[in-house]
C-alpha cells in the first residue's frame, strides 16, 4: 500500500491485530502522493503540493499492537519479508522508495503492467489494481 493509503485508512491494522490475523503489509514510502505525481508527469501537469512528510511507520504499526519494521538496505528486504511470513501475526514493513533515483520509471510504465496481469491470471483475480486505470491496463486480466 502507499503511505497515504495507510495514513488515511490505517484501521485495517487494528482489525487485523484484534482478529489475530497473519498479515504482512508493505508500505512503499516515497514521501509524496507518488502515484498521482507519476500520473500527472505523464499528462504532463505541474508538480505542485504532492511532496509531504510521513510518520514513523514502525512506531505507527506498534501503536496498533502490530510489529513494525523499516527496510534500511535493499538486501535486507527479502530476509525480513520471509521472517515476517514465518513468524505470523501482523507486520508492517516500511520500504523507502524513490522512483526517480531508482530508475524505475521504465519499470512502472512497461514491466509492472505485465507483472500485474500475470499475477491476476495466476491468482484468478482482478483485485491487484483496477482495470479502470488505463496506464496499468494490459488487457490481459480477463476482466470484462
TIVO-2410 file (N, C-alpha, C; in nm, 3 decimals):
# residues 144
REC num residu      c1      c2      c3 atome chaine
REC   1      X   0.084  -0.117   0.000     N      A
REC   1      X   0.000   0.000   0.000    CA      A
REC   1      X   0.088   0.123   0.000     C      A
REC   2      X   0.031   0.232  -0.034     N      A
REC   2      X   0.107   0.356  -0.032    CA      A
REC   2      X   0.106   0.417   0.108     C      A
REC   3      X   0.193   0.513   0.129     N      A
REC   3      X   0.197   0.579   0.259    CA      A
REC   3      X   0.067   0.651   0.287     C      A
REC   4      X   0.008   0.713   0.186     N      A
REC   4      X  -0.114   0.789   0.210    CA      A
REC   4      X  -0.234   0.697   0.230     C      A
REC   5      X  -0.237   0.583   0.163     N      A
REC   5      X  -0.344   0.487   0.188    CA      A
REC   5      X  -0.338   0.439   0.333     C      A
REC   6      X  -0.218   0.414   0.380     N      A
REC   6      X  -0.201   0.368   0.517    CA      A
REC   6      X  -0.241   0.479   0.615     C      A
REC   7      X  -0.199   0.601   0.588     N      A
REC   7      X  -0.232   0.712   0.677    CA      A
REC   7      X  -0.380   0.741   0.683     C      A
REC   8      X  -0.449   0.728   0.570     N      A
REC   8      X  -0.592   0.760   0.567    CA      A
REC   8      X  -0.681   0.644   0.611     C      A
REC   9      X  -0.630   0.522   0.603     N      A
REC   9      X  -0.713   0.404   0.630    CA      A
REC   9      X  -0.641   0.301   0.715     C      A
REC  10      X  -0.575   0.345   0.817     N      A
REC  10      X  -0.492   0.253   0.896    CA      A
REC  10      X  -0.573   0.164   0.991     C      A
REC  11      X  -0.703   0.180   0.993     N      A
REC  11      X  -0.784   0.098   1.083    CA      A
REC  11      X  -0.771  -0.050   1.054     C      A
REC  12      X  -0.732  -0.086   0.932     N      A
REC  12      X  -0.717  -0.228   0.900    CA      A
REC  12      X  -0.611  -0.293   0.987     C      A
REC  13      X  -0.513  -0.216   1.034     N      A
REC  13      X  -0.408  -0.271   1.121    CA      A
REC  13      X  -0.471  -0.313   1.254     C      A
REC  14      X  -0.552  -0.227   1.313     N      A
REC  14      X  -0.619  -0.259   1.439    CA      A
REC  14      X  -0.707  -0.382   1.423     C      A
REC  15      X  -0.782  -0.387   1.314     N      A
REC  15      X  -0.871  -0.501   1.290    CA      A
REC  15      X  -0.791  -0.630   1.278     C      A
REC  16      X  -0.683  -0.627   1.203     N      A
REC  16      X  -0.601  -0.748   1.184    CA      A
REC  16      X  -0.540  -0.794   1.316     C      A
REC  17      X  -0.495  -0.699   1.400     N      A
REC  17      X  -0.438  -0.734   1.530    CA      A
REC  17      X  -0.547  -0.794   1.620     C      A
REC  18      X  -0.662  -0.727   1.625     N      A
REC  18      X  -0.772  -0.775   1.710    CA      A
REC  18      X  -0.818  -0.914   1.670     C      A
REC  19      X  -0.821  -0.941   1.541     N      A
REC  19      X  -0.866  -1.072   1.492    CA      A
REC  19      X  -0.753  -1.176   1.488     C      A
REC  20      X  -0.634  -1.133   1.534     N      A
REC  20      X  -0.518  -1.222   1.540    CA      A
REC  20      X  -0.486  -1.285   1.403     C      A
REC  21      X  -0.489  -1.200   1.300     N      A
REC  21      X  -0.461  -1.246   1.165    CA      A
REC  21      X  -0.311  -1.255   1.140     C      A
REC  22      X  -0.274  -1.336   1.044     N      A
REC  22      X  -0.138  -1.337   0.990    CA      A
REC  22      X  -0.140  -1.249   0.866     C      A
REC  23      X  -0.074  -1.134   0.876     N      A
REC  23      X  -0.080  -1.036   0.767    CA      A
REC  23      X   0.051  -0.959   0.761     C      A
REC  24      X   0.106  -0.948   0.641     N      A
REC  24      X   0.225  -0.867   0.619    CA      A
REC  24      X   0.186  -0.755   0.524     C      A
REC  25      X   0.205  -0.631   0.568     N      A
REC  25      X   0.170  -0.513   0.489    CA      A
REC  25      X   0.299  -0.443   0.448     C      A
REC  26      X   0.315  -0.418   0.320     N      A
REC  26      X   0.429  -0.342   0.269    CA      A
REC  26      X   0.384  -0.200   0.243     C      A
REC  27      X   0.451  -0.103   0.305     N      A
REC  27      X   0.421   0.038   0.282    CA      A
REC  27      X   0.535   0.097   0.201     C      A
REC  28      X   0.506   0.134   0.077     N      A
REC  28      X   0.607   0.194  -0.010    CA      A
REC  28      X   0.608   0.344   0.019     C      A
REC  29      X   0.710   0.389   0.088     N      A
REC  29      X   0.716   0.527   0.134    CA      A
REC  29      X   0.802   0.612   0.041     C      A
REC  30      X   0.736   0.694  -0.038     N      A
REC  30      X   0.807   0.786  -0.128    CA      A
REC  30      X   0.793   0.931  -0.081     C      A
REC  31      X   0.735   0.950   0.038     N      A
REC  31      X   0.716   1.084   0.095    CA      A
REC  31      X   0.643   1.178  -0.002     C      A
REC  32      X   0.547   1.123  -0.071     N      A
REC  32      X   0.471   1.203  -0.168    CA      A
REC  32      X   0.342   1.128  -0.203     C      A
REC  33      X   0.256   1.196  -0.272     N      A
REC  33      X   0.145   1.129  -0.338    CA      A
REC  33      X   0.203   1.076  -0.469     C      A
REC  34      X   0.283   0.972  -0.457     N      A
REC  34      X   0.367   0.924  -0.568    CA      A
REC  34      X   0.292   0.882  -0.692     C      A
REC  35      X   0.183   0.808  -0.676     N      A
REC  35      X   0.110   0.761  -0.793    CA      A
REC  35      X   0.048   0.881  -0.866     C      A
REC  36      X  -0.005   0.976  -0.790     N      A
REC  36      X  -0.061   1.096  -0.852    CA      A
REC  36      X   0.049   1.174  -0.923     C      A
REC  37      X   0.162   1.186  -0.857     N      A
REC  37      X   0.276   1.258  -0.914    CA      A
REC  37      X   0.319   1.193  -1.046     C      A
REC  38      X   0.327   1.061  -1.045     N      A
REC  38      X   0.368   0.986  -1.164    CA      A
REC  38      X   0.267   1.006  -1.278     C      A
REC  39      X   0.138   0.997  -1.246     N      A
REC  39      X   0.035   1.013  -1.349    CA      A
REC  39      X   0.033   1.156  -1.403     C      A
REC  40      X   0.049   1.255  -1.314     N      A
REC  40      X   0.048   1.393  -1.359    CA      A
REC  40      X   0.169   1.422  -1.448     C      A
REC  41      X   0.281   1.362  -1.419     N      A
REC  41      X   0.400   1.383  -1.502    CA      A
REC  41      X   0.378   1.328  -1.642     C      A
REC  42      X   0.296   1.223  -1.654     N      A
REC  42      X   0.269   1.163  -1.785    CA      A
REC  42      X   0.176   1.249  -1.869     C      A
REC  43      X   0.097   1.338  -1.806     N      A
REC  43      X  -0.007   1.413  -1.879    CA      A
REC  43      X   0.049   1.523  -1.969     C      A
REC  44      X   0.131   1.615  -1.941     N      A
REC  44      X   0.201   1.649  -1.818    CA      A
REC  44      X   0.133   1.765  -1.745     C      A
REC  45      X   0.129   1.753  -1.613     N      A
REC  45      X   0.085   1.862  -1.525    CA      A
REC  45      X   0.203   1.905  -1.440     C      A
REC  46      X   0.196   2.027  -1.388     N      A
REC  46      X   0.299   2.074  -1.296    CA      A
REC  46      X   0.293   1.994  -1.166     C      A
REC  47      X   0.409   1.973  -1.107     N      A
REC  47      X   0.421   1.907  -0.977    CA      A
REC  47      X   0.399   2.013  -0.870     C      A
REC  48      X   0.283   2.007  -0.805     N      A
REC  48      X   0.251   2.109  -0.705    CA      A
REC  48      X   0.184   2.044  -0.585     C      A
REC  49      X   0.244   2.060  -0.467     N      A
REC  49      X   0.182   2.013  -0.344    CA      A
REC  49      X   0.171   1.864  -0.327     C      A
REC  50      X   0.256   1.789  -0.393     N      A
REC  50      X   0.246   1.643  -0.385    CA      A
REC  50      X   0.351   1.579  -0.296     C      A
REC  51      X   0.449   1.657  -0.251     N      A
REC  51      X   0.551   1.605  -0.160    CA      A
REC  51      X   0.506   1.632  -0.016     C      A
REC  52      X   0.530   1.537   0.072     N      A
REC  52      X   0.488   1.553   0.210    CA      A
REC  52      X   0.570   1.466   0.303     C      A
REC  53      X   0.552   1.488   0.432     N      A
REC  53      X   0.619   1.408   0.534    CA      A
REC  53      X   0.527   1.296   0.580     C      A
REC  54      X   0.585   1.199   0.645     N      A
REC  54      X   0.508   1.085   0.694    CA      A
REC  54      X   0.548   1.052   0.837     C      A
REC  55      X   0.463   0.978   0.907     N      A
REC  55      X   0.500   0.935   1.042    CA      A
REC  55      X   0.606   0.825   1.036     C      A
REC  56      X   0.658   0.790   1.151     N      A
REC  56      X   0.746   0.675   1.164    CA      A
REC  56      X   0.655   0.552   1.158     C      A
REC  57      X   0.651   0.484   1.045     N      A
REC  57      X   0.556   0.375   1.027    CA      A
REC  57      X   0.585   0.255   1.117     C      A
REC  58      X   0.709   0.237   1.157     N      A
REC  58      X   0.742   0.130   1.252    CA      A
REC  58      X   0.668   0.156   1.383     C      A
REC  59      X   0.680   0.277   1.436     N      A
REC  59      X   0.611   0.313   1.559    CA      A
REC  59      X   0.459   0.316   1.539     C      A
REC  60      X   0.416   0.358   1.422     N      A
REC  60      X   0.274   0.364   1.389    CA      A
REC  60      X   0.212   0.226   1.401     C      A
REC  61      X   0.279   0.125   1.342     N      A
REC  61      X   0.231  -0.013   1.350    CA      A
REC  61      X   0.229  -0.061   1.495     C      A
REC  62      X   0.335  -0.031   1.566     N      A
REC  62      X   0.346  -0.075   1.705    CA      A
REC  62      X   0.238  -0.011   1.792     C      A
REC  63      X   0.196   0.110   1.760     N      A
REC  63      X   0.088   0.175   1.835    CA      A
REC  63      X  -0.043   0.097   1.824     C      A
REC  64      X  -0.060   0.024   1.714     N      A
REC  64      X  -0.178  -0.060   1.695    CA      A
REC  64      X  -0.159  -0.201   1.751     C      A
REC  65      X  -0.039  -0.231   1.800     N      A
REC  65      X  -0.011  -0.364   1.852    CA      A
REC  65      X   0.048  -0.459   1.749     C      A
REC  66      X   0.084  -0.406   1.633     N      A
REC  66      X   0.147  -0.487   1.527    CA      A
REC  66      X   0.298  -0.475   1.539     C      A
REC  67      X   0.368  -0.554   1.461     N      A
REC  67      X   0.514  -0.548   1.454    CA      A
REC  67      X   0.551  -0.450   1.343     C      A
REC  68      X   0.634  -0.352   1.373     N      A
REC  68      X   0.676  -0.255   1.274    CA      A
REC  68      X   0.820  -0.277   1.233     C      A
REC  69      X   0.849  -0.259   1.105     N      A
REC  69      X   0.983  -0.280   1.051    CA      A
REC  69      X   1.015  -0.170   0.950     C      A
REC  70      X   1.143  -0.140   0.937     N      A
REC  70      X   1.190  -0.045   0.836    CA      A
REC  70      X   1.303  -0.110   0.758     C      A
REC  71      X   1.291  -0.114   0.626     N      A
REC  71      X   1.397  -0.166   0.541    CA      A
REC  71      X   1.501  -0.056   0.525     C      A
REC  72      X   1.623  -0.083   0.567     N      A
REC  72      X   1.728   0.018   0.558    CA      A
REC  72      X   1.819  -0.005   0.438     C      A
REC  73      X   1.831  -0.131   0.393     N      A
REC  73      X   1.910  -0.163   0.274    CA      A
REC  73      X   1.830  -0.260   0.189     C      A
REC  74      X   1.841  -0.247   0.059     N      A
REC  74      X   1.767  -0.333  -0.033    CA      A
REC  74      X   1.789  -0.480  -0.003     C      A
REC  75      X   1.912  -0.517   0.028     N      A
REC  75      X   1.944  -0.659   0.054    CA      A
REC  75      X   1.876  -0.712   0.180     C      A
REC  76      X   1.828  -0.624   0.267     N      A
REC  76      X   1.761  -0.667   0.389    CA      A
REC  76      X   1.614  -0.703   0.367     C      A
REC  77      X   1.558  -0.661   0.253     N      A
REC  77      X   1.414  -0.677   0.233    CA      A
REC  77      X   1.369  -0.822   0.229     C      A
REC  78      X   1.428  -0.902   0.144     N      A
REC  78      X   1.380  -1.040   0.128    CA      A
REC  78      X   1.390  -1.121   0.257     C      A
REC  79      X   1.504  -1.117   0.329     N      A
REC  79      X   1.508  -1.192   0.455    CA      A
REC  79      X   1.407  -1.140   0.558     C      A
REC  80      X   1.385  -1.009   0.563     N      A
REC  80      X   1.287  -0.952   0.655    CA      A
REC  80      X   1.147  -0.998   0.620     C      A
REC  81      X   1.113  -0.995   0.493     N      A
REC  81      X   0.981  -1.041   0.449    CA      A
REC  81      X   0.961  -1.186   0.487     C      A
REC  82      X   1.060  -1.270   0.463     N      A
REC  82      X   1.048  -1.412   0.496    CA      A
REC  82      X   1.032  -1.432   0.646     C      A
REC  83      X   1.106  -1.356   0.725     N      A
REC  83      X   1.095  -1.363   0.872    CA      A
REC  83      X   0.954  -1.329   0.916     C      A
REC  84      X   0.898  -1.224   0.859     N      A
REC  84      X   0.762  -1.182   0.895    CA      A
REC  84      X   0.659  -1.289   0.857     C      A
REC  85      X   0.675  -1.346   0.739     N      A
REC  85      X   0.583  -1.451   0.695    CA      A
REC  85      X   0.593  -1.573   0.785     C      A
REC  86      X   0.715  -1.608   0.826     N      A
REC  86      X   0.737  -1.725   0.910    CA      A
REC  86      X   0.685  -1.706   1.052     C      A
REC  87      X   0.698  -1.584   1.106     N      A
REC  87      X   0.657  -1.556   1.244    CA      A
REC  87      X   0.506  -1.551   1.262     C      A
REC  88      X   0.434  -1.510   1.159     N      A
REC  88      X   0.290  -1.491   1.174    CA      A
REC  88      X   0.262  -1.362   1.249     C      A
REC  89      X   0.136  -1.333   1.267     N      A
REC  89      X   0.096  -1.208   1.330    CA      A
REC  89      X   0.089  -1.097   1.227     C      A
REC  90      X   0.069  -0.977   1.276     N      A
REC  90      X   0.055  -0.861   1.187    CA      A
REC  90      X   0.187  -0.785   1.184     C      A
REC  91      X   0.240  -0.769   1.064     N      A
REC  91      X   0.366  -0.698   1.043    CA      A
REC  91      X   0.345  -0.589   0.939     C      A
REC  92      X   0.402  -0.473   0.964     N      A
REC  92      X   0.403  -0.365   0.867    CA      A
REC  92      X   0.549  -0.336   0.835     C      A
REC  93      X   0.584  -0.346   0.708     N      A
REC  93      X   0.721  -0.321   0.663    CA      A
REC  93      X   0.722  -0.193   0.581     C      A
REC  94      X   0.795  -0.093   0.630     N      A
REC  94      X   0.811   0.032   0.554    CA      A
REC  94      X   0.929   0.016   0.460     C      A
REC  95      X   0.903   0.043   0.331     N      A
REC  95      X   1.006   0.032   0.228    CA      A
REC  95      X   1.027   0.172   0.168     C      A
REC  96      X   1.135   0.241   0.207     N      A
REC  96      X   1.162   0.372   0.146    CA      A
REC  96      X   1.180   0.355  -0.005     C      A
REC  97      X   1.114   0.442  -0.081     N      A
REC  97      X   1.111   0.428  -0.226    CA      A
REC  97      X   1.138   0.563  -0.292     C      A
REC  98      X   1.224   0.561  -0.393     N      A
REC  98      X   1.248   0.680  -0.473    CA      A
REC  98      X   1.244   0.637  -0.619     C      A
REC  99      X   1.132   0.663  -0.684     N      A
REC  99      X   1.112   0.616  -0.821    CA      A
REC  99      X   1.211   0.677  -0.919     C      A
REC 100      X   1.247   0.803  -0.899     N      A
REC 100      X   1.337   0.871  -0.992    CA      A
REC 100      X   1.478   0.817  -0.979     C      A
REC 101      X   1.532   0.816  -0.856     N      A
REC 101      X   1.669   0.770  -0.834    CA      A
REC 101      X   1.687   0.624  -0.867     C      A
REC 102      X   1.583   0.544  -0.849     N      A
REC 102      X   1.596   0.401  -0.875    CA      A
REC 102      X   1.589   0.370  -1.024     C      A
REC 103      X   1.554   0.469  -1.106     N      A
REC 103      X   1.540   0.444  -1.249    CA      A
REC 103      X   1.420   0.358  -1.282     C      A
REC 104      X   1.321   0.360  -1.192     N      A
REC 104      X   1.209   0.268  -1.207    CA      A
REC 104      X   1.097   0.319  -1.296     C      A
REC 105      X   1.113   0.436  -1.358     N      A
REC 105      X   1.008   0.487  -1.444    CA      A
REC 105      X   0.976   0.389  -1.558     C      A
REC 106      X   1.080   0.335  -1.619     N      A
REC 106      X   1.058   0.236  -1.726    CA      A
REC 106      X   0.987   0.113  -1.670     C      A
REC 107      X   1.027   0.074  -1.552     N      A
REC 107      X   0.962  -0.041  -1.488    CA      A
REC 107      X   0.814  -0.013  -1.465     C      A
REC 108      X   0.784   0.104  -1.408     N      A
REC 108      X   0.644   0.138  -1.379    CA      A
REC 108      X   0.560   0.145  -1.506     C      A
REC 109      X   0.619   0.196  -1.612     N      A
REC 109      X   0.542   0.217  -1.735    CA      A
REC 109      X   0.530   0.093  -1.822     C      A
REC 110      X   0.628   0.002  -1.817     N      A
REC 110      X   0.628  -0.110  -1.912    CA      A
REC 110      X   0.626  -0.247  -1.846     C      A
REC 111      X   0.707  -0.269  -1.745     N      A
REC 111      X   0.718  -0.402  -1.687    CA      A
REC 111      X   0.610  -0.430  -1.583     C      A
REC 112      X   0.581  -0.333  -1.497     N      A
REC 112      X   0.483  -0.354  -1.391    CA      A
REC 112      X   0.347  -0.396  -1.445     C      A
REC 113      X   0.294  -0.332  -1.549     N      A
REC 113      X   0.163  -0.377  -1.600    CA      A
REC 113      X   0.165  -0.524  -1.643     C      A
REC 114      X   0.275  -0.570  -1.700     N      A
REC 114      X   0.284  -0.710  -1.741    CA      A
REC 114      X   0.285  -0.802  -1.619     C      A
REC 115      X   0.360  -0.762  -1.514     N      A
REC 115      X   0.366  -0.843  -1.393    CA      A
REC 115      X   0.231  -0.848  -1.322     C      A
REC 116      X   0.160  -0.735  -1.322     N      A
REC 116      X   0.027  -0.732  -1.260    CA      A
REC 116      X  -0.067  -0.825  -1.335     C      A
REC 117      X  -0.064  -0.820  -1.465     N      A
REC 117      X  -0.151  -0.906  -1.545    CA      A
REC 117      X  -0.120  -1.053  -1.520     C      A
REC 118      X   0.009  -1.086  -1.509     N      A
REC 118      X   0.048  -1.225  -1.482    CA      A
REC 118      X   0.000  -1.269  -1.344     C      A
REC 119      X   0.012  -1.182  -1.245     N      A
REC 119      X  -0.037  -1.214  -1.111    CA      A
REC 119      X  -0.188  -1.232  -1.110     C      A
REC 120      X  -0.258  -1.143  -1.181     N      A
REC 120      X  -0.403  -1.156  -1.189    CA      A
REC 120      X  -0.441  -1.292  -1.247     C      A
REC 121      X  -0.374  -1.329  -1.355     N      A
REC 121      X  -0.405  -1.456  -1.420    CA      A
REC 121      X  -0.373  -1.573  -1.327     C      A
REC 122      X  -0.259  -1.567  -1.260     N      A
REC 122      X  -0.218  -1.674  -1.169    CA      A
REC 122      X  -0.313  -1.689  -1.051     C      A
REC 123      X  -0.357  -1.576  -0.996     N      A
REC 123      X  -0.443  -1.579  -0.878    CA      A
REC 123      X  -0.592  -1.583  -0.914     C      A
REC 124      X  -0.623  -1.562  -1.040     N      A
REC 124      X  -0.763  -1.561  -1.082    CA      A
REC 124      X  -0.841  -1.446  -1.021     C      A
REC 125      X  -0.778  -1.328  -1.013     N      A
REC 125      X  -0.843  -1.214  -0.951    CA      A
REC 125      X  -0.816  -1.087  -1.031     C      A
REC 126      X  -0.899  -0.988  -1.008     N      A
REC 126      X  -0.879  -0.856  -1.068    CA      A
REC 126      X  -0.845  -0.754  -0.961     C      A
REC 127      X  -0.819  -0.799  -0.839     N      A
REC 127      X  -0.811  -0.705  -0.728    CA      A
REC 127      X  -0.675  -0.640  -0.709     C      A
REC 128      X  -0.574  -0.677  -0.783     N      A
REC 128      X  -0.442  -0.618  -0.761    CA      A
REC 128      X  -0.440  -0.471  -0.797     C      A
REC 129      X  -0.497  -0.433  -0.906     N      A
REC 129      X  -0.514  -0.293  -0.946    CA      A
REC 129      X  -0.633  -0.289  -1.040     C      A
REC 130      X  -0.694  -0.176  -1.046     N      A
REC 130      X  -0.815  -0.163  -1.126    CA      A
REC 130      X  -0.784  -0.160  -1.275     C      A
REC 131      X  -0.862  -0.233  -1.353     N      A
REC 131      X  -0.852  -0.224  -1.499    CA      A
REC 131      X  -0.894  -0.087  -1.548     C      A
REC 132      X  -0.957  -0.008  -1.460     N      A
REC 132      X  -1.002   0.124  -1.497    CA      A
REC 132      X  -0.889   0.225  -1.506     C      A
REC 133      X  -0.767   0.185  -1.466     N      A
REC 133      X  -0.651   0.273  -1.474    CA      A
REC 133      X  -0.580   0.242  -1.606     C      A
REC 134      X  -0.602   0.323  -1.710     N      A
REC 134      X  -0.552   0.291  -1.844    CA      A
REC 134      X  -0.401   0.266  -1.849     C      A
REC 135      X  -0.325   0.342  -1.770     N      A
REC 135      X  -0.179   0.325  -1.775    CA      A
REC 135      X  -0.135   0.186  -1.728     C      A
REC 136      X  -0.219   0.120  -1.648     N      A
REC 136      X  -0.183  -0.010  -1.594    CA      A
REC 136      X  -0.262  -0.124  -1.656     C      A
REC 137      X  -0.350  -0.092  -1.746     N      A
REC 137      X  -0.434  -0.195  -1.806    CA      A
REC 137      X  -0.364  -0.255  -1.928     C      A
REC 138      X  -0.326  -0.382  -1.914     N      A
REC 138      X  -0.259  -0.450  -2.025    CA      A
REC 138      X  -0.358  -0.527  -2.111     C      A
REC 139      X  -0.484  -0.533  -2.063     N      A
REC 139      X  -0.585  -0.607  -2.137    CA      A
REC 139      X  -0.572  -0.757  -2.121     C      A
REC 140      X  -0.487  -0.801  -2.029     N      A
REC 140      X  -0.460  -0.943  -2.015    CA      A
REC 140      X  -0.527  -1.003  -1.892     C      A
REC 141      X  -0.601  -0.927  -1.815     N      A
REC 141      X  -0.656  -0.977  -1.690    CA      A
REC 141      X  -0.782  -1.061  -1.708     C      A
REC 142      X  -0.846  -1.052  -1.823     N      A
REC 142      X  -0.968  -1.127  -1.845    CA      A
REC 142      X  -1.092  -1.060  -1.790     C      A
REC 143      X  -1.080  -0.945  -1.728     N      A
REC 143      X  -1.195  -0.874  -1.671    CA      A
REC 143      X  -1.272  -0.808  -1.784     C      A
REC 144      X  -1.402  -0.823  -1.780     N      A
REC 144      X  -1.487  -0.762  -1.883    CA      A
REC 144      X  -1.551  -0.636  -1.831     C      A
***
